[in-house]
Amino acid sequence: MQSKFSDIELIQQTLGGNQSAYADLIKRHQRFVFTLALRFTKNREDAEEVAQDCFVKAYRSLSSFQQQSKFSTWLYSIVYTTAMTFLRKKRIDTSSIDDDETYLQLENKPGSFDENNVENKSRSYYLNQAIGQLLPDDAAIITMFYKGEQSLEEIAQVMGIEANTVKVKLFRARQRLKEKLERNLRHEVKELI
């Protein structure tokens, strides 16, 4: 059950010593933080590690949150920098995104069986698969803009770049996503015929 308090109220309660308020804050944002981390790491275990590090860093820095932006924007900037640091340390080779061994690991989600649900899961699968084949920055921008519903300005703040640059990067990321979808779906259609 979601807390009835806003993020700011939960932060104030946490700073006042209420640890369960921070747990509520984590519950509210954990799915998206994990999804964003997964877009960078492309590996469930690494994404879990990055997400956990992000929440620890956020907790330690909570008193420095200035409330000049939404808490989610501040948190996603921590995810971005933590994931970039993690990737640099791990030195993941991102040049082989077209490799057949590149797979997207999807979260287990309970659901009922009906035609619309199956169709939506199929669309979601192909979309997530294509996003998973993008470079980490492209995947992050697409994820923050569409799934996280972050504005261009908020994404710019997270990534430490200008909003106009985000707009250009988003446009280019959409183009690359379209190419990936077309290539993946063309392959799927050939298998069905």
QUIUR-V308437 format. One record per backbone hydrogen bond with DSSP energy under -0.5 kcal/mol. CO is the residue of the C=O (numbers start at 0). NH is the residue of the N-H. If there is no record, write none. Layout:
BEGIN
co=CO nh=NH
co=CO nh=NH
END
This chain:
BEGIN
co=5 nh=9
co=6 nh=10
co=7 nh=11
co=8 nh=12
co=9 nh=13
co=10 nh=14
co=11 nh=15
co=12 nh=17
co=13 nh=16
co=16 nh=18
co=17 nh=20
co=17 nh=21
co=18 nh=22
co=19 nh=23
co=20 nh=24
co=21 nh=25
co=22 nh=26
co=23 nh=27
co=24 nh=28
co=25 nh=29
co=28 nh=32
co=29 nh=33
co=30 nh=34
co=31 nh=35
co=32 nh=36
co=33 nh=37
co=34 nh=38
co=35 nh=39
co=36 nh=40
co=37 nh=41
co=42 nh=46
co=43 nh=47
co=44 nh=48
co=45 nh=49
co=46 nh=50
co=47 nh=51
co=48 nh=52
co=49 nh=53
co=50 nh=54
co=51 nh=55
co=52 nh=56
co=53 nh=57
co=54 nh=58
co=55 nh=59
co=56 nh=60
co=57 nh=61
co=58 nh=61
co=60 nh=63
co=61 nh=64
co=69 nh=73
co=70 nh=74
co=71 nh=75
co=72 nh=76
co=73 nh=77
co=74 nh=78
co=75 nh=79
co=76 nh=80
co=77 nh=81
co=78 nh=82
co=79 nh=83
co=80 nh=84
co=81 nh=85
co=82 nh=86
co=83 nh=87
co=84 nh=88
co=85 nh=89
co=86 nh=90
co=86 nh=91
co=91 nh=93
co=95 nh=98
co=98 nh=101
co=100 nh=102
co=102 nh=104
co=103 nh=105
co=106 nh=108
co=111 nh=113
co=113 nh=117
co=114 nh=118
co=115 nh=119
co=116 nh=120
co=117 nh=121
co=118 nh=122
co=119 nh=123
co=120 nh=124
co=121 nh=125
co=122 nh=126
co=123 nh=127
co=124 nh=128
co=125 nh=129
co=126 nh=130
co=127 nh=131
co=128 nh=132
co=129 nh=132
co=130 nh=133
co=134 nh=138
co=135 nh=139
co=136 nh=140
co=137 nh=141
co=138 nh=142
co=139 nh=143
co=140 nh=144
co=141 nh=145
co=141 nh=146
co=142 nh=146
co=142 nh=147
co=143 nh=149
co=150 nh=154
co=151 nh=155
co=152 nh=156
co=153 nh=157
co=154 nh=158
co=155 nh=159
co=155 nh=160
co=161 nh=165
co=162 nh=166
co=163 nh=167
co=164 nh=168
co=165 nh=169
co=166 nh=170
co=167 nh=171
co=168 nh=172
co=169 nh=173
co=170 nh=174
co=171 nh=175
co=172 nh=176
co=173 nh=177
co=174 nh=178
co=175 nh=179
co=176 nh=180
co=177 nh=181
co=178 nh=182
co=179 nh=183
co=180 nh=184
co=181 nh=185
co=182 nh=186
co=183 nh=187
co=184 nh=188
co=185 nh=189
co=186 nh=190
co=187 nh=191
co=188 nh=192
END
